[in-house]
Amino acid sequence: QVQLVESGGGLVQSGGSLRLSCAASGSILRIYFMGWHRQAPGKQRELVASTTSGGTTNYAESVKGRFTISRDNAKNTVYLQMNSLKPEDTAVYYCNADVRTSTDFRRRDYWGQGTQVTVSS
């Protein structure tokens, strides 16, 4: 079993910054893709940023230039540095990881429980 635990959400004023962290633990053989998604009230969940194990990154157009995803493979942790936050960034942010487990060697997608980010105007 694999667990993803997010931290770092909170309330911030428009223009402020937050840093989210997501640590993966459990029966991990290898982690491939790691990413951050978000879901605002009444909207579908959307991909915010992703990174491969080799460091290739991808961003939603709406966050390019403001958010930075990074990863510490030794700690099985992914980060999302969010700068110049806007009220429209308000959402629950979810971490996910594409993991091959050491128990049955199968590759599965795992999700964290989510962390709330609220940006006030």
N, C-alpha and C positions, 0 to 999 in steps of 0.2 A: 504494500500500500504506500501511496505517496501523498504527502500533505503539502499544500502551499499556504503560507501565512503572510498576509499583507499587513503593512503598517505605514503610518505617515500621513494619513488623510487628516482632514480638519477643515476649519473655517478660516478663510483668508480674504483680504480685501482685493478688489480689482487692481491688477498690476503687480500683485505679490507673487510669492514663490512657495512651492511645496516640493518635497522629495518623497516619493513613494518607494517602499522596499517590498520585495517578495522573496521569501526564503523557501526553498523546496527541501523536503527531508523525507526519509523513509527508504524504501527498497529501490534505490536509484542505481541503474547501471550506466545510463547515459541520458543526458538531456539534449534534445535537438533544438527546436524552436522555443523561444520564450517571448511572451508578449503581454501587452496591456490592452484591455478593452474597457469601454465605459458604456453605461446605460443611464440616460436621463429619464425622468418621469414621462411616461407616454411615448417614449421613443424606443426604437430598436437598439440592441447592443451593437456597438461599432468598434472596429479595430482602431486603436490609437497609435500604437507603435509596436514593432516587433524586432527581434534580433535572432540571428542564427548562432550556432555555437562558434562559428568562425568570425562573428562580429559584423556580418552584413545586417544593415538596419533598414527599416521601412517605416514611413510615417504617413498618417492621414494628412491630407492637404491642410486641414484646419489647424493643425498644431505644428506644422513645419516652421522651423526657425525659433520656436518657443519651447518645445519639449525636446528632451534628450533621453534616449534609452541607453542603458549601459548594463554590463553583465560581469559578474565575478564567477567564473566557472569553478574555481576552487571552492567557493562557498555555496555554489548552486543558488545564487541570488541574482535577481534582476532588479534594476532601479529605474525610476522614471523621474527625472528632474523637470519640473514644470515651472517655467518662468512666464512673466507677463500674463498672468492668468486673467481670464475674462469671465463674466457671469455665465456665458454659454458653455464654459467648461464644467459647470456644476453637474455632477453625476456620481453614481457609484462606479468606482474603478475596480476592475477585476484583473487579476493576474492569471495567465494560463501557461502551461508548459507541455510540450510534446516529449514524453518520457518513455524510455525502454526500461522496464523494471528488472531487477536482479532475481526476482522470484520465479517468473515464468518466461522472461525474455521477450515478452510482448510489448508492443509500442502503443501507448494510449495517450489521450489528451486529459489533462487534469486542470482543475480550476480552483482558485482561492475563494474565500467567502465574500470578498468585496470590502472596499473601504470608501467611506463617503468623503467626497470633496465638494465643498460649498464655497463659491466665490461671490462675495457681496459687492454690489455696485456702489 
